Amino acid sequence: MTIEFKKDGKTGIIKIIGRLDAANARELKEKFQSYLEEVIFFIMDFSELEFIDSTGLGAIISSLKHSSELNGDVYIANLQPKPRMVFNITRAYKVFEVFDDVEAALIAIKEIQN
Amino acid sequence: MKCLIYCLPEQTKWLKEYFSDVQPYFLRILNKPLLEYYIDFCTLVGISETRVIINHSNTDLESYFGDGTQWGINLSYGLAKPDDSLNKIFLKNSSFCKDSDLLIIFGYNFLHYQKDKKTYPFLSKFNSDRKITKEDSAIYFLKKETNKFKIDLDEIPEFNKPGFFFTPINNIQAYYALSINLIRDHQKDFVLPGYSNENGVFLGKNVVYPKSVETEKPLMLGDNVQIKSGCKIGPDTIIGNNVIVDFSTTIIKSIIYDLCYIGSDLEIIDKIIHKRKVIDPFTGEFTQIVDDFLVSDIQKNIMTKSFRQFVHSAIALFLMIIGAIPYLFFLGIRGLGHLRRSRRLCYLTLNGDSKKLYYWRVITPNFLSTLFFRLSLNKYPLYKNVLKKDIFLVGNRILPQSSGALMHLNKLPSYQPGAFDYSAMVSSKPSEFEIDINELYYCNNYSLKLDLKIFFRALFNRFFSVWSRIVEDESRFIEE
């Protein structure tokens, strides 16, 4: 798994490439903590996320929890069909805002930030 | 033009009471899923791209419809939070919604199209945004130029004489009235499953009934329907797939849903039957039949389930044999180990059936008591329940009876309690939310292979985990 991070104004865009599972969920949690020192609103770009399991999902939920504690939020963009199944069956869609693309998620986040 | 299909969970809430395991878009109307009518309509009017917004947790819909190729349409799926407004849905699906005229089917509706009608002028001739509304549902026609992210849907003018209408399916009465109305007067308007050798009769594949069966049209029989001699079926009757109707039973003006056994010498008039539920479609009242010989459900994949249960029982028996001496040893010195055995009423099924199950708790942890738990000997009494087929060896977490547990139970698509559960195989302590996710993940993905993986990992984890992790596992069972 590769994690790419960039900032767009007050929003952090985290792109996860590859698999997010028990083997690397901890890495995401740790990196997220460091990103949280810079911004509190995030978009997770899953355009190149190939696989996610319940531990990986747990890491994203943990990120949302930490961000929410600071009045921030985590949005999801570009969710691919296979990871979407996991979001679907685990009802994670009830917790996250899921957008077609990063641009739409940015519009939604900017509305909240303003 | 594209089509966006969306309905709010509250619009389909009524389904839960009557068809608890049926997804809203999968509800069969004349033996055909509702979404298939939408897709047929889209194909008919030349809409090539359709997106269904899903706000319930199940993947059957996607497995069945796939990407829509079978229907000659490009079908995609989106996810929504339960309270998302249509404006939010536009934003979330922005790349789909922009750059095209958009038809939005909002609400839980049945569309009254006609398969032989080639043109729908209301779709091609509208010059500005229009809508057709009925009760809490609506169909919107939005022009490509409309900024869909900033639109006020209430301000859109109503269509004047659209020549097209829809029926909201907002309760069991509406569902029944619609089904009977369609089979009686509008069967020719739609492509319906089954072949028709005469007007008003639709027969699925592999239908078997002897000559002594009296039938009166209109009538629809699904695939794999068996009707025994002396029965009277119809008029205005819809029987789903995989249904058995036993000797001398009469079914008139009724809907028998899929996977159902109807006993002999019964008279079913003006009823809906789903599994064991007999529903009065006029009052909405229903009775759950407990006698298998009257009405019961037919289970799918019974061979796979039986084999899985057999393997679970075999392992439980093996564990009982090898664990007998250590367990009896600990039973003898339980005072030294500060161990106490109790019983508690626990849920066994999604319907809330329960039974008292044994569990062990530690009063003060010491070497003996922790060893007892590390060796998973506290599960020993549950192996007997596995052999009795009350529970599985690996399954959902066991929920002791309480109002909170019942609420949790209601959220699950299926429930098969097990001595070991998915969360027990996760090495780090899961949060309550993660446990819920694990439970849902298990419900949708359980298999013998996964069960064995959970079982061995859980045994390993227990033996090597820190004590607090084991306490955490047990508290889920004890302190609900």
Interface residues (C-beta under 8 A of the other chain):
Chain A: S54 T55 L57 G58 I61 S62 L79 P81 R84 M85 V86 F87 N88 I89 T90 R91 A92 Y93 K94 E97 V98 F99 D100 D101 E103 A104 I107 A108
Chain B: I54 N55 S57 N58 T59 E62 Y77 G78 L79 A80 K81 P82 L91 K92 N93 S94 S95 F96 F149 K411 Y422 V426 P430 S431 F433 E434 D436 I437 N438 L440 Y441 C443 N444 N445
